[in-house]
Amino acid sequence: MRVSVDPVKCCAAGQCVLISPDVFDQADDGSVLVLLPEPPAERHAAVREAEAVCPGMAIQVEG
C-alpha cells in the first residue's frame, strides 16, 4: 500500500489524523501530512477508512 495526499484538495478537517494518527498528522496550517507513506499491513484498514471519510477526497491509496 502506498498513501499520498493532494494538498490542494485537503480541507484540514483532521478526520484522517483521528482515525490513524500514526500514519497522518497535521501541519501548523491544518493541512495533512503523511507520516508513513507505506504503512504496515496492520494499519491498512484504518488508512482505507481515513480515505473513505476524507471530506475533501484528498487521500489516495494505491495497492
CHARMM-style PDB file with segment names, atoms N, HN, CA, C and O in Angstrom:
ATOM      1  N   MET     1       0.839  -1.175   0.000  1.00  0.00      PROA
ATOM      2  CA  MET     1       0.000   0.000   0.000  1.00  0.00      PROA
ATOM      3  C   MET     1       0.884   1.238   0.000  1.00  0.00      PROA
ATOM      4  O   MET     1       1.901   1.305   0.691  1.00  0.00      PROA
ATOM      5  N   ARG     2       0.470   2.204  -0.788  1.00  0.00      PROA
ATOM      6  HN  ARG     2      -0.355   2.150  -1.350  1.00  0.00      PROA
ATOM      7  CA  ARG     2       1.158   3.498  -0.847  1.00  0.00      PROA
ATOM      8  C   ARG     2       0.107   4.597  -0.634  1.00  0.00      PROA
ATOM      9  O   ARG     2      -0.934   4.598  -1.290  1.00  0.00      PROA
ATOM     10  N   VAL     3       0.381   5.521   0.275  1.00  0.00      PROA
ATOM     11  HN  VAL     3       1.227   5.520   0.808  1.00  0.00      PROA
ATOM     12  CA  VAL     3      -0.546   6.581   0.623  1.00  0.00      PROA
ATOM     13  C   VAL     3       0.025   7.926   0.193  1.00  0.00      PROA
ATOM     14  O   VAL     3       1.198   8.221   0.421  1.00  0.00      PROA
ATOM     15  N   SER     4      -0.822   8.731  -0.430  1.00  0.00      PROA
ATOM     16  HN  SER     4      -1.775   8.491  -0.615  1.00  0.00      PROA
ATOM     17  CA  SER     4      -0.430  10.101  -0.761  1.00  0.00      PROA
ATOM     18  C   SER     4      -1.627  11.015  -0.529  1.00  0.00      PROA
ATOM     19  O   SER     4      -2.762  10.561  -0.381  1.00  0.00      PROA
ATOM     20  N   VAL     5      -1.345  12.311  -0.500  1.00  0.00      PROA
ATOM     21  HN  VAL     5      -0.424  12.680  -0.620  1.00  0.00      PROA
ATOM     22  CA  VAL     5      -2.385  13.297  -0.259  1.00  0.00      PROA
ATOM     23  C   VAL     5      -2.234  14.421  -1.273  1.00  0.00      PROA
ATOM     24  O   VAL     5      -1.124  14.868  -1.560  1.00  0.00      PROA
ATOM     25  N   ASP     6      -3.357  14.870  -1.808  1.00  0.00      PROA
ATOM     26  HN  ASP     6      -4.259  14.507  -1.574  1.00  0.00      PROA
ATOM     27  CA  ASP     6      -3.382  16.025  -2.694  1.00  0.00      PROA
ATOM     28  C   ASP     6      -3.586  17.256  -1.811  1.00  0.00      PROA
ATOM     29  O   ASP     6      -4.684  17.459  -1.294  1.00  0.00      PROA
ATOM     30  N   PRO     7      -2.553  18.080  -1.628  1.00  0.00      PROA
ATOM     31  CA  PRO     7      -2.675  19.223  -0.723  1.00  0.00      PROA
ATOM     32  C   PRO     7      -3.699  20.260  -1.185  1.00  0.00      PROA
ATOM     33  O   PRO     7      -4.227  21.015  -0.368  1.00  0.00      PROA
ATOM     34  N   VAL     8      -3.976  20.302  -2.458  1.00  0.00      PROA
ATOM     35  HN  VAL     8      -3.547  19.689  -3.122  1.00  0.00      PROA
ATOM     36  CA  VAL     8      -4.967  21.247  -2.980  1.00  0.00      PROA
ATOM     37  C   VAL     8      -6.376  20.845  -2.532  1.00  0.00      PROA
ATOM     38  O   VAL     8      -7.212  21.709  -2.270  1.00  0.00      PROA
ATOM     39  N   LYS     9      -6.639  19.551  -2.444  1.00  0.00      PROA
ATOM     40  HN  LYS     9      -5.960  18.848  -2.657  1.00  0.00      PROA
ATOM     41  CA  LYS     9      -7.964  19.056  -2.056  1.00  0.00      PROA
ATOM     42  C   LYS     9      -8.160  19.017  -0.540  1.00  0.00      PROA
ATOM     43  O   LYS     9      -9.295  18.996  -0.064  1.00  0.00      PROA
ATOM     44  N   CYS    10      -7.069  19.006   0.216  1.00  0.00      PROA
ATOM     45  HN  CYS    10      -6.147  19.023  -0.171  1.00  0.00      PROA
ATOM     46  CA  CYS    10      -7.165  18.879   1.672  1.00  0.00      PROA
ATOM     47  C   CYS    10      -7.878  20.095   2.259  1.00  0.00      PROA
ATOM     48  O   CYS    10      -7.485  21.237   2.017  1.00  0.00      PROA
ATOM     49  N   CYS    11      -8.935  19.832   3.037  1.00  0.00      PROA
ATOM     50  HN  CYS    11      -9.254  18.905   3.234  1.00  0.00      PROA
ATOM     51  CA  CYS    11      -9.694  20.915   3.672  1.00  0.00      PROA
ATOM     52  C   CYS    11      -9.395  20.997   5.172  1.00  0.00      PROA
ATOM     53  O   CYS    11     -10.083  21.712   5.900  1.00  0.00      PROA
ATOM     54  N   ALA    12      -8.389  20.282   5.631  1.00  0.00      PROA
ATOM     55  HN  ALA    12      -7.829  19.702   5.040  1.00  0.00      PROA
ATOM     56  CA  ALA    12      -7.899  20.346   7.012  1.00  0.00      PROA
ATOM     57  C   ALA    12      -8.934  19.934   8.053  1.00  0.00      PROA
ATOM     58  O   ALA    12      -8.947  20.474   9.160  1.00  0.00      PROA
ATOM     59  N   ALA    13      -9.793  18.991   7.712  1.00  0.00      PROA
ATOM     60  HN  ALA    13      -9.782  18.553   6.814  1.00  0.00      PROA
ATOM     61  CA  ALA    13     -10.806  18.520   8.656  1.00  0.00      PROA
ATOM     62  C   ALA    13     -10.197  17.680   9.781  1.00  0.00      PROA
ATOM     63  O   ALA    13     -10.728  17.660  10.891  1.00  0.00      PROA
ATOM     64  N   GLY    14      -9.095  16.990   9.506  1.00  0.00      PROA
ATOM     65  HN  GLY    14      -8.664  17.006   8.604  1.00  0.00      PROA
ATOM     66  CA  GLY    14      -8.405  16.220  10.532  1.00  0.00      PROA
ATOM     67  C   GLY    14      -8.969  14.849  10.816  1.00  0.00      PROA
ATOM     68  O   GLY    14      -8.511  14.191  11.751  1.00  0.00      PROA
ATOM     69  N   GLN    15      -9.946  14.385  10.049  1.00  0.00      PROA
ATOM     70  HN  GLN    15     -10.318  14.919   9.290  1.00  0.00      PROA
ATOM     71  CA  GLN    15     -10.530  13.069  10.290  1.00  0.00      PROA
ATOM     72  C   GLN    15      -9.485  11.968  10.145  1.00  0.00      PROA
ATOM     73  O   GLN    15      -9.490  11.000  10.905  1.00  0.00      PROA
ATOM     74  N   CYS    16      -8.601  12.113   9.182  1.00  0.00      PROA
ATOM     75  HN  CYS    16      -8.597  12.900   8.564  1.00  0.00      PROA
ATOM     76  CA  CYS    16      -7.567  11.099   8.961  1.00  0.00      PROA
ATOM     77  C   CYS    16      -6.653  10.961  10.178  1.00  0.00      PROA
ATOM     78  O   CYS    16      -6.240   9.857  10.531  1.00  0.00      PROA
ATOM     79  N   VAL    17      -6.344  12.082  10.813  1.00  0.00      PROA
ATOM     80  HN  VAL    17      -6.680  12.980  10.527  1.00  0.00      PROA
ATOM     81  CA  VAL    17      -5.477  12.064  11.998  1.00  0.00      PROA
ATOM     82  C   VAL    17      -6.182  11.375  13.158  1.00  0.00      PROA
ATOM     83  O   VAL    17      -5.554  10.637  13.916  1.00  0.00      PROA
ATOM     84  N   LEU    18      -7.472  11.609  13.298  1.00  0.00      PROA
ATOM     85  HN  LEU    18      -7.982  12.208  12.681  1.00  0.00      PROA
ATOM     86  CA  LEU    18      -8.230  10.955  14.364  1.00  0.00      PROA
ATOM     87  C   LEU    18      -8.301   9.446  14.156  1.00  0.00      PROA
ATOM     88  O   LEU    18      -8.246   8.680  15.118  1.00  0.00      PROA
ATOM     89  N   ILE    19      -8.423   9.021  12.906  1.00  0.00      PROA
ATOM     90  HN  ILE    19      -8.468   9.643  12.124  1.00  0.00      PROA
ATOM     91  CA  ILE    19      -8.569   7.599  12.602  1.00  0.00      PROA
ATOM     92  C   ILE    19      -7.240   6.861  12.634  1.00  0.00      PROA
ATOM     93  O   ILE    19      -7.162   5.728  13.107  1.00  0.00      PROA
ATOM     94  N   SER    20      -6.199   7.506  12.130  1.00  0.00      PROA
ATOM     95  HN  SER    20      -6.262   8.427  11.746  1.00  0.00      PROA
ATOM     96  CA  SER    20      -4.896   6.830  12.020  1.00  0.00      PROA
ATOM     97  C   SER    20      -3.753   7.806  12.319  1.00  0.00      PROA
ATOM     98  O   SER    20      -3.037   8.216  11.405  1.00  0.00      PROA
ATOM     99  N   PRO    21      -3.579   8.180  13.591  1.00  0.00      PROA
ATOM    100  CA  PRO    21      -2.572   9.185  13.953  1.00  0.00      PROA
ATOM    101  C   PRO    21      -1.122   8.746  13.751  1.00  0.00      PROA
ATOM    102  O   PRO    21      -0.217   9.581  13.741  1.00  0.00      PROA
ATOM    103  N   ASP    22      -0.900   7.453  13.592  1.00  0.00      PROA
ATOM    104  HN  ASP    22      -1.635   6.774  13.601  1.00  0.00      PROA
ATOM    105  CA  ASP    22       0.469   7.002  13.329  1.00  0.00      PROA
ATOM    106  C   ASP    22       0.816   7.115  11.846  1.00  0.00      PROA
ATOM    107  O   ASP    22       1.989   7.031  11.482  1.00  0.00      PROA
ATOM    108  N   VAL    23      -0.180   7.303  10.990  1.00  0.00      PROA
ATOM    109  HN  VAL    23      -1.133   7.370  11.285  1.00  0.00      PROA
ATOM    110  CA  VAL    23       0.052   7.444   9.546  1.00  0.00      PROA
ATOM    111  C   VAL    23      -0.098   8.898   9.104  1.00  0.00      PROA
ATOM    112  O   VAL    23       0.617   9.349   8.210  1.00  0.00      PROA
ATOM    113  N   PHE    24      -1.025   9.636   9.728  1.00  0.00      PROA
ATOM    114  HN  PHE    24      -1.606   9.269  10.455  1.00  0.00      PROA
ATOM    115  CA  PHE    24      -1.310  11.015   9.330  1.00  0.00      PROA
ATOM    116  C   PHE    24      -1.081  11.978  10.486  1.00  0.00      PROA
ATOM    117  O   PHE    24      -1.236  11.622  11.654  1.00  0.00      PROA
ATOM    118  N   ASP    25      -0.709  13.206  10.135  1.00  0.00      PROA
ATOM    119  HN  ASP    25      -0.584  13.496   9.186  1.00  0.00      PROA
ATOM    120  CA  ASP    25      -0.589  14.294  11.097  1.00  0.00      PROA
ATOM    121  C   ASP    25      -1.038  15.564  10.390  1.00  0.00      PROA
ATOM    122  O   ASP    25      -1.311  15.550   9.190  1.00  0.00      PROA
ATOM    123  N   GLN    26      -1.115  16.658  11.134  1.00  0.00      PROA
ATOM    124  HN  GLN    26      -0.893  16.670  12.109  1.00  0.00      PROA
ATOM    125  CA  GLN    26      -1.491  17.922  10.534  1.00  0.00      PROA
ATOM    126  C   GLN    26      -0.380  18.941  10.727  1.00  0.00      PROA
ATOM    127  O   GLN    26       0.231  19.014  11.793  1.00  0.00      PROA
ATOM    128  N   ALA    27      -0.124  19.727   9.685  1.00  0.00      PROA
ATOM    129  HN  ALA    27      -0.621  19.668   8.819  1.00  0.00      PROA
ATOM    130  CA  ALA    27       0.840  20.811   9.744  1.00  0.00      PROA
ATOM    131  C   ALA    27       0.235  21.969  10.537  1.00  0.00      PROA
ATOM    132  O   ALA    27      -0.943  21.926  10.894  1.00  0.00      PROA
ATOM    133  N   ASP    28       1.017  22.984  10.809  1.00  0.00      PROA
ATOM    134  HN  ASP    28       1.974  23.019  10.519  1.00  0.00      PROA
ATOM    135  CA  ASP    28       0.525  24.140  11.559  1.00  0.00      PROA
ATOM    136  C   ASP    28      -0.673  24.804  10.890  1.00  0.00      PROA
ATOM    137  O   ASP    28      -1.532  25.363  11.571  1.00  0.00      PROA
ATOM    138  N   ASP    29      -0.736  24.746   9.564  1.00  0.00      PROA
ATOM    139  HN  ASP    29      -0.038  24.292   9.011  1.00  0.00      PROA
ATOM    140  CA  ASP    29      -1.862  25.352   8.842  1.00  0.00      PROA
ATOM    141  C   ASP    29      -3.064  24.412   8.746  1.00  0.00      PROA
ATOM    142  O   ASP    29      -4.084  24.770   8.156  1.00  0.00      PROA
ATOM    143  N   GLY    30      -2.952  23.214   9.321  1.00  0.00      PROA
ATOM    144  HN  GLY    30      -2.124  22.923   9.800  1.00  0.00      PROA
ATOM    145  CA  GLY    30      -4.049  22.254   9.328  1.00  0.00      PROA
ATOM    146  C   GLY    30      -4.000  21.232   8.216  1.00  0.00      PROA
ATOM    147  O   GLY    30      -4.707  20.225   8.277  1.00  0.00      PROA
ATOM    148  N   SER    31      -3.186  21.462   7.202  1.00  0.00      PROA
ATOM    149  HN  SER    31      -2.613  22.280   7.152  1.00  0.00      PROA
ATOM    150  CA  SER    31      -3.122  20.516   6.086  1.00  0.00      PROA
ATOM    151  C   SER    31      -2.497  19.193   6.545  1.00  0.00      PROA
ATOM    152  O   SER    31      -1.673  19.157   7.459  1.00  0.00      PROA
ATOM    153  N   VAL    32      -2.908  18.130   5.894  1.00  0.00      PROA
ATOM    154  HN  VAL    32      -3.577  18.159   5.152  1.00  0.00      PROA
ATOM    155  CA  VAL    32      -2.479  16.797   6.298  1.00  0.00      PROA
ATOM    156  C   VAL    32      -1.038  16.509   5.862  1.00  0.00      PROA
ATOM    157  O   VAL    32      -0.581  16.933   4.800  1.00  0.00      PROA
ATOM    158  N   LEU    33      -0.356  15.777   6.723  1.00  0.00      PROA
ATOM    159  HN  LEU    33      -0.727  15.432   7.585  1.00  0.00      PROA
ATOM    160  CA  LEU    33       0.987  15.275   6.439  1.00  0.00      PROA
ATOM    161  C   LEU    33       0.926  13.761   6.504  1.00  0.00      PROA
ATOM    162  O   LEU    33       0.292  13.202   7.398  1.00  0.00      PROA
ATOM    163  N   VAL    34       1.575  13.098   5.571  1.00  0.00      PROA
ATOM    164  HN  VAL    34       2.091  13.553   4.844  1.00  0.00      PROA
ATOM    165  CA  VAL    34       1.646  11.640   5.597  1.00  0.00      PROA
ATOM    166  C   VAL    34       2.949  11.255   6.289  1.00  0.00      PROA
ATOM    167  O   VAL    34       4.037  11.519   5.777  1.00  0.00      PROA
ATOM    168  N   LEU    35       2.830  10.635   7.447  1.00  0.00      PROA
ATOM    169  HN  LEU    35       1.946  10.421   7.864  1.00  0.00      PROA
ATOM    170  CA  LEU    35       3.998  10.223   8.219  1.00  0.00      PROA
ATOM    171  C   LEU    35       4.574   8.903   7.722  1.00  0.00      PROA
ATOM    172  O   LEU    35       5.789   8.702   7.729  1.00  0.00      PROA
ATOM    173  N   LEU    36       3.686   8.003   7.288  1.00  0.00      PROA
ATOM    174  HN  LEU    36       2.699   8.166   7.281  1.00  0.00      PROA
ATOM    175  CA  LEU    36       4.091   6.684   6.796  1.00  0.00      PROA
ATOM    176  C   LEU    36       3.495   6.464   5.413  1.00  0.00      PROA
ATOM    177  O   LEU    36       2.388   5.937   5.308  1.00  0.00      PROA
ATOM    178  N   PRO    37       4.188   6.849   4.356  1.00  0.00      PROA
ATOM    179  CA  PRO    37       3.625   6.678   3.016  1.00  0.00      PROA
ATOM    180  C   PRO    37       3.427   5.217   2.608  1.00  0.00      PROA
ATOM    181  O   PRO    37       2.660   4.927   1.690  1.00  0.00      PROA
ATOM    182  N   GLU    38       4.109   4.309   3.281  1.00  0.00      PROA
ATOM    183  HN  GLU    38       4.732   4.545   4.027  1.00  0.00      PROA
ATOM    184  CA  GLU    38       3.928   2.876   3.050  1.00  0.00      PROA
ATOM    185  C   GLU    38       3.663   2.201   4.399  1.00  0.00      PROA
ATOM    186  O   GLU    38       4.550   1.555   4.956  1.00  0.00      PROA
ATOM    187  N   PRO    39       2.442   2.353   4.921  1.00  0.00      PROA
ATOM    188  CA  PRO    39       2.136   1.826   6.251  1.00  0.00      PROA
ATOM    189  C   PRO    39       2.158   0.303   6.291  1.00  0.00      PROA
ATOM    190  O   PRO    39       1.942  -0.360   5.277  1.00  0.00      PROA
ATOM    191  N   PRO    40       2.421  -0.242   7.479  1.00  0.00      PROA
ATOM    192  CA  PRO    40       2.411  -1.698   7.628  1.00  0.00      PROA
ATOM    193  C   PRO    40       0.996  -2.256   7.469  1.00  0.00      PROA
ATOM    194  O   PRO    40       0.009  -1.532   7.601  1.00  0.00      PROA
ATOM    195  N   ALA    41       0.922  -3.538   7.187  1.00  0.00      PROA
ATOM    196  HN  ALA    41       1.724  -4.125   7.080  1.00  0.00      PROA
ATOM    197  CA  ALA    41      -0.356  -4.203   6.901  1.00  0.00      PROA
ATOM    198  C   ALA    41      -1.395  -4.000   7.997  1.00  0.00      PROA
ATOM    199  O   ALA    41      -2.583  -3.883   7.697  1.00  0.00      PROA
ATOM    200  N   GLU    42      -0.985  -3.955   9.239  1.00  0.00      PROA
ATOM    201  HN  GLU    42      -0.020  -4.050   9.483  1.00  0.00      PROA
ATOM    202  CA  GLU    42      -1.952  -3.802  10.322  1.00  0.00      PROA
ATOM    203  C   GLU    42      -2.614  -2.415  10.339  1.00  0.00      PROA
ATOM    204  O   GLU    42      -3.598  -2.222  11.053  1.00  0.00      PROA
ATOM    205  N   ARG    43      -2.105  -1.467   9.584  1.00  0.00      PROA
ATOM    206  HN  ARG    43      -1.305  -1.624   9.004  1.00  0.00      PROA
ATOM    207  CA  ARG    43      -2.687  -0.126   9.500  1.00  0.00      PROA
ATOM    208  C   ARG    43      -3.543   0.069   8.249  1.00  0.00      PROA
ATOM    209  O   ARG    43      -4.197   1.103   8.114  1.00  0.00      PROA
ATOM    210  N   HSD    44      -3.554  -0.898   7.335  1.00  0.00      PROA
ATOM    211  HN  HSD    44      -3.022  -1.738   7.445  1.00  0.00      PROA
ATOM    212  CA  HSD    44      -4.252  -0.746   6.057  1.00  0.00      PROA
ATOM    213  C   HSD    44      -5.737  -0.442   6.223  1.00  0.00      PROA
ATOM    214  O   HSD    44      -6.262   0.428   5.528  1.00  0.00      PROA
ATOM    215  N   ALA    45      -6.415  -1.126   7.113  1.00  0.00      PROA
ATOM    216  HN  ALA    45      -5.988  -1.833   7.678  1.00  0.00      PROA
ATOM    217  CA  ALA    45      -7.853  -0.911   7.293  1.00  0.00      PROA
ATOM    218  C   ALA    45      -8.135   0.516   7.760  1.00  0.00      PROA
ATOM    219  O   ALA    45      -9.067   1.156   7.272  1.00  0.00      PROA
ATOM    220  N   ALA    46      -7.344   1.011   8.689  1.00  0.00      PROA
ATOM    221  HN  ALA    46      -6.587   0.492   9.085  1.00  0.00      PROA
ATOM    222  CA  ALA    46      -7.531   2.375   9.190  1.00  0.00      PROA
ATOM    223  C   ALA    46      -7.241   3.399   8.101  1.00  0.00      PROA
ATOM    224  O   ALA    46      -7.939   4.408   7.996  1.00  0.00      PROA
ATOM    225  N   VAL    47      -6.221   3.149   7.294  1.00  0.00      PROA
ATOM    226  HN  VAL    47      -5.654   2.330   7.380  1.00  0.00      PROA
ATOM    227  CA  VAL    47      -5.887   4.070   6.208  1.00  0.00      PROA
ATOM    228  C   VAL    47      -7.018   4.104   5.181  1.00  0.00      PROA
ATOM    229  O   VAL    47      -7.374   5.173   4.685  1.00  0.00      PROA
ATOM    230  N   ARG    48      -7.570   2.962   4.868  1.00  0.00      PROA
ATOM    231  HN  ARG    48      -7.281   2.094   5.271  1.00  0.00      PROA
ATOM    232  CA  ARG    48      -8.692   2.926   3.914  1.00  0.00      PROA
ATOM    233  C   ARG    48      -9.923   3.632   4.495  1.00  0.00      PROA
ATOM    234  O   ARG    48     -10.671   4.278   3.761  1.00  0.00      PROA
ATOM    235  N   GLU    49     -10.131   3.512   5.789  1.00  0.00      PROA
ATOM    236  HN  GLU    49      -9.523   2.987   6.386  1.00  0.00      PROA
ATOM    237  CA  GLU    49     -11.231   4.225   6.431  1.00  0.00      PROA
ATOM    238  C   GLU    49     -10.996   5.736   6.358  1.00  0.00      PROA
ATOM    239  O   GLU    49     -11.919   6.498   6.072  1.00  0.00      PROA
ATOM    240  N   ALA    50      -9.758   6.163   6.617  1.00  0.00      PROA
ATOM    241  HN  ALA    50      -9.008   5.543   6.849  1.00  0.00      PROA
ATOM    242  CA  ALA    50      -9.421   7.589   6.518  1.00  0.00      PROA
ATOM    243  C   ALA    50      -9.660   8.104   5.106  1.00  0.00      PROA
ATOM    244  O   ALA    50     -10.173   9.208   4.920  1.00  0.00      PROA
ATOM    245  N   GLU    51      -9.292   7.310   4.121  1.00  0.00      PROA
ATOM    246  HN  GLU    51      -8.875   6.414   4.272  1.00  0.00      PROA
ATOM    247  CA  GLU    51      -9.533   7.690   2.722  1.00  0.00      PROA
ATOM    248  C   GLU    51     -11.034   7.850   2.473  1.00  0.00      PROA
ATOM    249  O   GLU    51     -11.459   8.801   1.816  1.00  0.00      PROA
ATOM    250  N   ALA    52     -11.823   6.932   2.990  1.00  0.00      PROA
ATOM    251  HN  ALA    52     -11.478   6.160   3.524  1.00  0.00      PROA
ATOM    252  CA  ALA    52     -13.264   6.936   2.748  1.00  0.00      PROA
ATOM    253  C   ALA    52     -13.972   8.119   3.402  1.00  0.00      PROA
ATOM    254  O   ALA    52     -14.934   8.644   2.842  1.00  0.00      PROA
ATOM    255  N   VAL    53     -13.513   8.546   4.570  1.00  0.00      PROA
ATOM    256  HN  VAL    53     -12.731   8.120   5.025  1.00  0.00      PROA
ATOM    257  CA  VAL    53     -14.204   9.624   5.287  1.00  0.00      PROA
ATOM    258  C   VAL    53     -13.641  11.011   4.997  1.00  0.00      PROA
ATOM    259  O   VAL    53     -14.194  12.007   5.462  1.00  0.00      PROA
ATOM    260  N   CYS    54     -12.575  11.092   4.253  1.00  0.00      PROA
ATOM    261  HN  CYS    54     -12.126  10.283   3.875  1.00  0.00      PROA
ATOM    262  CA  CYS    54     -11.964  12.394   3.945  1.00  0.00      PROA
ATOM    263  C   CYS    54     -12.954  13.277   3.183  1.00  0.00      PROA
ATOM    264  O   CYS    54     -13.320  12.948   2.055  1.00  0.00      PROA
ATOM    265  N   PRO    55     -13.399  14.401   3.781  1.00  0.00      PROA
ATOM    266  CA  PRO    55     -14.401  15.234   3.118  1.00  0.00      PROA
ATOM    267  C   PRO    55     -13.893  15.904   1.843  1.00  0.00      PROA
ATOM    268  O   PRO    55     -14.685  16.234   0.961  1.00  0.00      PROA
ATOM    269  N   GLY    56     -12.586  16.105   1.739  1.00  0.00      PROA
ATOM    270  HN  GLY    56     -11.943  15.837   2.456  1.00  0.00      PROA
ATOM    271  CA  GLY    56     -12.027  16.715   0.538  1.00  0.00      PROA
ATOM    272  C   GLY    56     -11.595  15.707  -0.506  1.00  0.00      PROA
ATOM    273  O   GLY    56     -11.140  16.074  -1.589  1.00  0.00      PROA
ATOM    274  N   MET    57     -11.741  14.423  -0.170  1.00  0.00      PROA
ATOM    275  HN  MET    57     -12.111  14.125   0.710  1.00  0.00      PROA
ATOM    276  CA  MET    57     -11.284  13.343  -1.043  1.00  0.00      PROA
ATOM    277  C   MET    57      -9.821  13.548  -1.445  1.00  0.00      PROA
ATOM    278  O   MET    57      -9.441  13.343  -2.597  1.00  0.00      PROA
ATOM    279  N   ALA    58      -9.018  13.956  -0.470  1.00  0.00      PROA
ATOM    280  HN  ALA    58      -9.327  14.123   0.466  1.00  0.00      PROA
ATOM    281  CA  ALA    58      -7.621  14.307  -0.718  1.00  0.00      PROA
ATOM    282  C   ALA    58      -6.675  13.126  -0.588  1.00  0.00      PROA
ATOM    283  O   ALA    58      -5.541  13.201  -1.062  1.00  0.00      PROA
ATOM    284  N   ILE    59      -7.103  12.041   0.036  1.00  0.00      PROA
ATOM    285  HN  ILE    59      -8.025  11.980   0.421  1.00  0.00      PROA
ATOM    286  CA  ILE    59      -6.218  10.897   0.297  1.00  0.00      PROA
ATOM    287  C   ILE    59      -6.341   9.892  -0.845  1.00  0.00      PROA
ATOM    288  O   ILE    59      -7.439   9.486  -1.225  1.00  0.00      PROA
ATOM    289  N   GLN    60      -5.201   9.508  -1.374  1.00  0.00      PROA
ATOM    290  HN  GLN    60      -4.308   9.838  -1.066  1.00  0.00      PROA
ATOM    291  CA  GLN    60      -5.150   8.469  -2.405  1.00  0.00      PROA
ATOM    292  C   GLN    60      -4.394   7.264  -1.864  1.00  0.00      PROA
ATOM    293  O   GLN    60      -3.313   7.397  -1.290  1.00  0.00      PROA
ATOM    294  N   VAL    61      -4.976   6.092  -2.054  1.00  0.00      PROA
ATOM    295  HN  VAL    61      -5.854   5.984  -2.520  1.00  0.00      PROA
ATOM    296  CA  VAL    61      -4.372   4.844  -1.607  1.00  0.00      PROA
ATOM    297  C   VAL    61      -4.184   3.951  -2.844  1.00  0.00      PROA
ATOM    298  O   VAL    61      -5.121   3.702  -3.603  1.00  0.00      PROA
ATOM    299  N   GLU    62      -2.968   3.490  -3.015  1.00  0.00      PROA
ATOM    300  HN  GLU    62      -2.207   3.693  -2.399  1.00  0.00      PROA
ATOM    301  CA  GLU    62      -2.659   2.562  -4.106  1.00  0.00      PROA
ATOM    302  C   GLU    62      -2.219   1.240  -3.489  1.00  0.00      PROA
ATOM    303  O   GLU    62      -1.438   1.199  -2.539  1.00  0.00      PROA
ATOM    304  N   GLY    63      -2.739   0.181  -4.051  1.00  0.00      PROA
ATOM    305  HN  GLY    63      -3.374   0.214  -4.823  1.00  0.00      PROA
ATOM    306  CA  GLY    63      -2.329  -1.148  -3.599  1.00  0.00      PROA
ATOM    307  C   GLY    63      -3.177  -1.742  -2.541  1.00  0.00      PROA
ATOM    308  OT1 GLY    63      -2.914  -2.859  -2.094  1.00  0.00      PROA
TER     309      GLY     63
END
